[in-house]
Amino acid sequence: MTALGIMTRHREVKCGASLMGSGYFTGLARTLFPPLSPQNPAQQAEFDNIIAPLREWEVTHQLERLADRPLLLWHGQEDDVVPAIETFRLQQALAGAKLDKHVTCLWAAGVRHRITPEALSATVAFFRQHL
């Protein structure tokens, strides 16, 4: 996830890889560590203020900043921490905007929230090719 945020802000990064990540930080923050259920408007406002700084790092309105460099997206399809739909959503957003020319997206069937040896090998190969 960090790689996606960094790529939105740092043009000097030549390529990036996101393994089991999400670039939609504010949305994921509402369901992760553990899911938050504000009990009243004041709690909701407090939480919104806490996560507000994440917006500037999100990919939502910065897809073009990911598109001009090689990007590897890898996700286990059965991820029980960061849902694979997060990577699929980003892949589809980039494709829908015709910004997926440099995107490599790999899926691992049956894999939960862990990086497999195959994912590591694919990541090493990706960086060897692009760095």
N, C-alpha and C positions, 0 to 999 in steps of 0.2 A: 504494500500500500504506500509505503514511504516513497518508493521510486516514482510512482505516478504523481504524487504531490511535488516532488523535486523536479520532475520533467515539466510541470506547468510553470515553474518559476526560474529554472536555470537552463538557459539555452546552451551553455557550455557542456552540458551532459550529452555525450555523443550517441548513446543508446540506453535503453532501460529494460528491465525485466520485472514483472509483477507476478509473483507466485502466490496463489491463494489470496489475492488482494482485492481491494475495491478502491476506486477513485471517487466514490460518492460518500465522502466522510461524514457529512451531517446526517444523512439517512441511516448509515450503518451505526453511527453513534447512538441512535435511538433503540437499537435492538441488540447491542453487544455490551457485555461486561456489567452486569446482566441487563436485560431489557428494562428500560425505565418506564414507569407508569406514574407520571405526575398526578398527584391527588387533588390539585387545585390550580387555578390560573397563576398564582404566585410561584408555585413550584415549576410550572411549565415555563414561565418567563425566566426564572433563574437558570434552568437547564438550557434554554435557547441562548441566553447570554454566554453561558460557558462554552457552548459549541460554536458560537458565531465566528470566532477566528478561523475555524476550519474551512469556511466557505471560500476564502481566497486561495486555498490550495486545491479545491475540488476540481474535477475534470468537467463538470457539468457544462460550463460555459467557456471551456478552454480546450476543446478537442483539437483544434488546429495546432496547439502547442505540443501535442503528442504525435502529430501526424508527420512531421518532417524528419523524424529519426526512427531508426529501427526500434521496435517495441515487441517484446515477448510477453504474452499473457499465458499463464499456465494455471489450471485449476482442476482439482479433484471433483468429479461430478457429484459425489456424496458428501461434500464438505459440510460438517455439522457446526462450524463456527462462523465462517464467512461463506454464505451461500454462493454456490457456483453461478447463480443468476446475476451476481454482481459483475463477474467477468463477462458473461454473455451480454448483459446490458451495455457494457462499454464497447464490446466488439460490434454489437449492432448499431450503436450510436456512431461509431467511427465509419462503419460500412454505409450507413444511411446518409452520412454527410460526404461520402466518397473520400474519406480520409484514412482509408485502411491499406494504402499501398505498401507501407513498411511494417505492417502488423503481422506477427506470427502468433496464432492462437492454438494452444494444445490443451486437450482434455484428457483426463485420466479416469476411465470408467471404474466405478466401485471404490474410489479413493476418498477417504474422509479428509480431515484437516491435518495433513502431513505432507512433507515433501519426500517424494520417492527417489530412489536412485536414478530412475529414468528421467525424472524431472531435473535432477542435478546434472545429469549428462547432457540433456537438451539445453540447459542454461549455459553450461560451459561451452558447448558447441556454438551457441548463439553469440556469446561474447567473443569467442575466438574469431568468428566470422566478421564481426562488426567493430572490433576494437583494434 
